[in-house]
Amino acid sequence: MDERAVSVDALASFAVFAEHLNFTRAAADLHISQPALHVKIRKLAQALGRPLYHRTGRRLVLTADGEAVARFARAHDERLAHFLAEFAGAAPRRPVVLAAGQGAYLYLLGDTIRAVLAEAPTRLRLINCDHRQMLAAVRTGQAHLGVSVLEVLPDDLTAVELATYPQTLLVSEGHRLARRRTVTLPDLAGASLVVPPRHRPHRVLLERALAAAGAEWTVAVEAEGWPLISHFVALGVGLAIVNGCVPAPPGLVARPVADLPPVTYHVVHQPAALTDPRVAGLLDRIRPHPR
């Protein structure tokens, strides 16, 4: 491998491409033509001797080597920016980047984000994404920290437990199940449920668990995100099973579902990420502390 063939410019361009996984948008961000970006990335892959991305259907996906290159490129860019700031006698300007989904932002991270932004509005940048996108963002260095519910903990990242909640059934105060302290899946036989779209992890879990319990049910409506799901339950469209951190809207009550496993939110980061005091400081503020 010829180290001279791996240019800083090519690495920086690849980092932008890795963020978009789209040549048109990445080229626009870089203010170069799409063919020019193709050439940069092709020459970088040739210099490294490894494919950096592949096509899956209509999507571009980074290879494991591509993730490593993107992570290195972003780390190199951050180190350079930090050095130049120190050299100029100024404070580092790059924000810590946090990637999480809607539920984590709404029910776990709000107080921390508010406090950090009140102290320094430019210290934090937020990415709203699902758990797969969050893991990709952390793996490629696009995000320093990520928060989500994870069914399987990644073996290449460090995961820290944040909070565990039961899964709960949202029902109206007048519903027969509202009188129970807990409910079970067979109690939902014949129910009409508000559920996420097909193939979402929570939907898959519910379908399997209800089938195993022998509880037949119907879809009242498919909805994306806990606020909309809760809203439909409040309208009387159907019942819903949600993570226990989701507050019951007025007129509804939440009852734990005894035969569903609890859900745990984790914060994940690269093993070496805490050498950056900014990242370590944000993690310290996010994670719970024993009293």
Secondary structure by P-SEA (a helix, b strand, c coil): cccccccaaaaaaaaaaaacccaaaaaaaacccaaaaaaaaaaaaaaaccccccccccbbbbcaaaaaaaaaaaaaaaaaaaaaaaaacccccbbbbbbbcccccccccaaaaaaaaaaccccbbbbbbcaaaaaaaaaaccccccccccccccccbbbbbcccccbbbbbcccccccccccccccccccbbbbccccccaaaaaaaaaaaaacbbbbbccccccaaaaaaaaaaccccccccccccccccbbbbbcccbbbbbbbbbbcccccccaaaaaaaaacccccc
